[in-house]
Amino acid sequence: MWPFATSAVAINLFMVGLIGTWLGLPALSPYNAMWASLPLGLPATWAVARWVRGLIREAEGRKQA
């Protein structure tokens, strides 16, 4: 899951960088977004794993702990 979550973080960072140009901030290059997403991908992966685990529990009819 880590590559997928990290890729999603990189795309979102790049988009935020584009939106930031409307506010007069410098644009965030795709390479900088990719590098910044590497450490941020771990907490995003943890959140995705918890979400998927909850969906599996819900589908099996068990209550979440």
Buried (B, 14 or more C-beta within 10 A) or exposed (E): EBEEBBBBBBBBBBEEBEEEEEEEEEEBEEEBBBEBBEEBBEEBBEEBEEEEEEEEEEEEEEEEE
